[in-house]
Amino acid sequence: MNQQPSVKKPPLRAIAQHKYNTARVNLLLVIAMSVINIIFIAAQTGTYFLFSASIPVVVTDLGVYLYAETGVTASLIIFAVIALALTLPYLLCWIFSKKHFAWMIAALVYFCLDTVCMLYLFLGDLSAILDVVFHAWILYYLIIGVKYGHQLKNLPEDVAADTEFANGGSLFVSDTEPAAETFSANDSPILRTAQSEEKIKVYTEALVSGHTITYRKYGKNLEELVVDGYVYAEFTFKGIAKPHEMSAVVYGMEITAGYFQNNYIKVNGNVVAQSVRWI
């Protein structure tokens, strides 16, 4: 009978990295929604998205107003360009915050200024209540980003230190009895050493019996099952991957990894890690 691994919480650094990445994703959404709003307002489509910075929107609105009053197209273009320039600091903060959490602090301060201006301009306007709610949401995640960015700076390196946790991936740790430290006769052959010179996306990862098991995407159309830095199984796909599974026997453990509704890793038939795949 297979022993059910007991799953512990991931290391503190892994948790902090995941929280910090979530904050950066929300910052990226603010940038995208702000740019879309600038374009839509300048084009006078009548469409507006929440989860956006307010100052660039107000500046674009001013350009539209001047254009309507004067008929001068240049005024609309100039104010739209100014609005885009006001959005640029968010983009710089997102880019550089990947390695330096001080940029997350800058993003928080800049968005606080945006929030203060919004509250001043729309004070007493009940139609702006949703903007206030979404600004509070964004501020919450930026504060979370600053908090966990500070933790990442001070926490010691651990097994999850360099993991991006893309797509909501997580690191799980199992405390099953350690497996043998030598390969058994039934172990699968090693295909190659896991490389890292191309873009890597870690779907999910687990630490089981002292061995790091990674289910990841390598390059554009290759998925790999990696154990302790060696590739034991792979899957090639075109376009969007359909449900599939890879398997290998390593240190006597039957390891499978694949995608069916969620990304997952199983050891001896028991799920030890899983994550959501959005695309």
N, C-alpha and C positions, 0 to 999 in steps of 0.2 A: 504494500500500500504506500502511495506517495505521501510524503510528509508535507502538510500545508505550511508554506513559509509564513512566518509572522512578519508583517511589514511595519517598520518604524518610520518616524518622521525623517525627512531628508535633513542633511546638515544645515546649520544656520546660514552658511554662506550661500547654499543652494536656494534657500527660501528668500534671502535678501536679493539674490540675482533675479529670481523670478518676479518678485514684486517690483524691482527697479525696471525690468524690461516691460512690465505691464504699464508703468507710468510713461515710458517712452512711446509705447504704442498709442496711448491716449493723447500725448503731445502731437504725434504725427497726424492723428485724426483731426485735431484742432487746426493744424496747418492745411490739411486737405479741404476741410469744410470752409475755412476762411477764404481760400483761393476760389473755390467753387462759388461761394456767395458773391465775391467781388465780380466774377465774370457774369453771373446771372443778373445781378443788380445793374451792372453797366449795360447789359443787353436788354434790360427792362422786361425780363420774363415774368416778373411777379412771383417768382419762386425764391424761397429763403430756407436755409437749413440751420438747425440749431447745432450746438456743440462747436461753436465758432467764436473767434475773437470779435469784440464789438467795435473797437476803434476803426479797423479797416472797413467795416461795413458802413459806419457812419460817414467816413470820408468819401466812400463811393457814392453814398446817398446824396451827399453834398454836390458831388460832380454831376449827378443826374439832375438835381434841382437847378443848378446853374445852366446846364444844357437846355432844360425845358424853358428857362426864363430868357436865355439869350440866343439859343439856337446855334451856339458855337460848339462844334464837335470837339475842338481842342481842349475845352474845359473838362469835358467828360473823360477824355483820354488821360489828361494830366492827373486828375484826382484818382483815377483807377490805378495809375502807375504809383502814385504816392501810397495808396492803400496796399499795393503789393509790396512796396518797400517797407511798410510798417509790419508786414507779415514775415519778412525775411529774417528778423532776429529769432523768431520761433524755429525756423528751419536750421539756422546756425546752432541754436541750442540743442536741437534734436541730433544733429550730425555729431557734434563734439561731445555730447553727454554720454556717448557710448563708452568713452574711455576716461572722461573727467566729469565727476558728478557735480562740480562747481557750475557747470553749464545748466544743470537741472535747477540749481538755486536761481540762476539768472532767469530761466524760463518762469519760475514761480513769481519772482519779483515783477517781471514784465507783465505777466498775466494779472497780478494783483492790481497793477496800475490800470489795466484794461477794465477790470471789474469795478474799480472805484469810479472811473469815467462813465461806465454804463449806469451805475446806480445814480450818479449825479444827473445824467442826461434823461434818464427814464424814471426819475423819482415820482412816485404816485401814479405811474402808468401801469394799470393792472394787466394790460396786454403783454407787458414785458416779463411777466412772472415766470414763464418757461425759460426765458433767457437767464434769469437769476438762478433758477434751479440747475440748469446745465453749467453755468459758471461755477456754482458750488461744487458740482460733480468734478469738473476739471481741476478746480483748486484742490480738492481732496486727493486726487491721484498725483498731482504735482508735489503735494506735501509728502505723500507716501514715497514718491521718487527721491525726494531730498533725504527723508529719514533712512531709507534703505541704501541709498547711495553713500551716505555717511558710514553706515554699518559695513558696507563692502570695503570701504577704504581702511577700516580698522580691524576687520575680521581676518584671521590667518587663512592662508590658502588651504583648500580641501579638494576632494575628488571632483567637486562640481564647480570649481572656480572658473574654468574656462568654458563652461557649457552655456549656450545661449538660451536654452529652453524655448526654442521657437515652437510656434503652434501650441503653446500651453504645455509643452513636455515637462515632465517632472522626474526627479531622481528618487528612487525608492531603495530602501536598504532591507535586506532579509537576514534574519539571524538563524537560518537553518544551520545544521551541523556542517562544518567545513568539508568540502569535497577533497578528494585526494589531490595532491599537488603535482602529480605526474599524470601524463596522458594514459588513458586506458586503451586496450586493444580495439575497442569499438568507437573510439573518438573519430570525429570527422577530420579530414585533412585540412590544413590551412591553405587557403587560396592565395593569400598574399598579406603583406604588412599593410595595415590601414594607413592611407595617405591623408594629407591635410593641405596640399597645395592648392586645391580647388575649393569652391564654396561648399561648405558642409552645413546641413540642417539636421540637428538632432531631433528626432521625433519623440523619443522617450529613452530613458536610461535606468538601469538598476544595478545595485551592488549586492551580489548574492554570494555568500560563502567566501567573501574576500575577492571575488572576481567581478570586474566591471563589464556589464553587458550593455551594448548600445545598439539601438535601431535607428539608422540614420539615412539621409539622402546624400549622395555624393555626386557632385556635378549636376547635370540637368535631368538625366533619366535613369539613374542607377541607385538602387537602394541596397544597403549592406547590413548584415548581422555581424557585429564586431564584438569580440571577447578579448579583453586584456590587450587591445591594440592590434589584433589580428582578425582579418576577414575570414569568416567560415562559411558564409552563404551570401548570395546576391540575387537581386531581381531587377530585370531591365524592363522598362515600360515606355510607352509613347503617350503623350498627352496627359490626361488625368488617370492616375493609377486606379484600377478596379480592385475589389477585394482579393487579397492574395496572402500567402504565408511562406516564410523561409524557415528552414530548420537545420539543426546541427547537433551533434553530441560532443560536448566539451567537458573534460574532467569527469566523465561519467554522467553529466547532467544533460537531459534532453531539453534543448533550448529552441523555442520557436518565437518568431517575431513576424508581424505583418499588420495588415489593415483590414478590418471588418467593422464598419461604423466608427470605430476608434482605432488608433494605433495601440499596439500592445506588445508586451514581452511575456512569455510563459516559460516557466522552468518546471520540468516534470509535470506538465499539465496544469500548473497553478499560475494564475496571472500575478506577476510581481510588479508590473508597471504598465501604465496606460495613459493616453493623452488624446485630446480631441484633434482631429484633422479637419481644418476649415476648408481647404482646397485640395 
